[in-house]
Amino acid sequence: MGINDNPKLTYSSTYVIQFRYEGREQAMPSYEVHHLDRLEQQARLLHRTRRNLEQSARSIINRLILCCRPFQVNNKLLRRTHMTYN
């Protein structure tokens, strides 16, 4: 089995391997253990990559919001200036 970039497929493959040997007295073969380890490592990597991409997208959106509202003024300051001019 090759490496994929779909976390759901990675998790389901992990569960299939674990289910296949669940409740058996004999141990899981070493190639299945290694394959399971690779799948779990890949799932962690995909999760971390997704989290980093989401954080990056949020920071880009926040920067765009700040650029669109550069002259946002505090409401208290507006009330004070409005009172002094009236």
N, C-alpha and C positions, 0 to 999 in steps of 0.2 A: 504494500500500500504506500502511496506517495503522500507527500505533504500537501495539505489543502489550506485554504484561507477562510474557511467557513467554520466559525466556532461551534455552531450547532452540530455540524457533521462530525467535528472533532470530539465533542462531548458524547454524541451518540455512539461513535466508534469505541470510545472508552467503555461505555456502559455495556456494549455488546460483548466485548472481550471479558469484562468482569463477570457478566451474567453467564457466559459460557462455562466458566470454571467455578461458579458459586455452588457451594454444597458438595463439591467433589472431594474425595479423600486424597486424590493424587494432586501434586503440586502443579502449578501452571508452568508450561515449558519456558525455558529461558528466552527464546525468541519472542514469545508473547509478552513476557515481562518487560523486555527491552522495548518492544513496540508500544506497550502501554505507557511506559515511562516517556517515550518520545511524544506520544499523543498528549499526555498531561502537560509536558513542558511546552508543547505547541499551543495548547489551550491557554496556559498562563501568558505566553507571549502575545497571543492574539488579544486577550483581555487587556493587557497592559498597553498595547498599541492602540486599541480602540479608546481607552481612557485618555491617552495622550492626545489623540486626534480630537476628541470631544473638548478637552481643555483648551487646545489650540483654537478650535472654532469659537469657543466662548470668549477667549481673549481677543480674537479678531473682531467679533461682534461688539464687545465692550469698547474697543478702540474706535470702531465706526460710530457708535453711539456718542462717545465723547467728542469726536470730530464734528458730528452733526449738531451738537449742543455746546459750543464752546463758551457761549455767553449766558449760561444758565445762572440765574441769580437767586440767592436765598430769599424766601418769602418775607422773613422778618426785615431784611434790609430794604425790600421794596416798600413795605408798610411805613417804615421810618422815613424814607425819602419822600413818599407820597404825602405824609403828614406835614412835613416841614415846608413843602412847596404849596400847600393849600392854605 
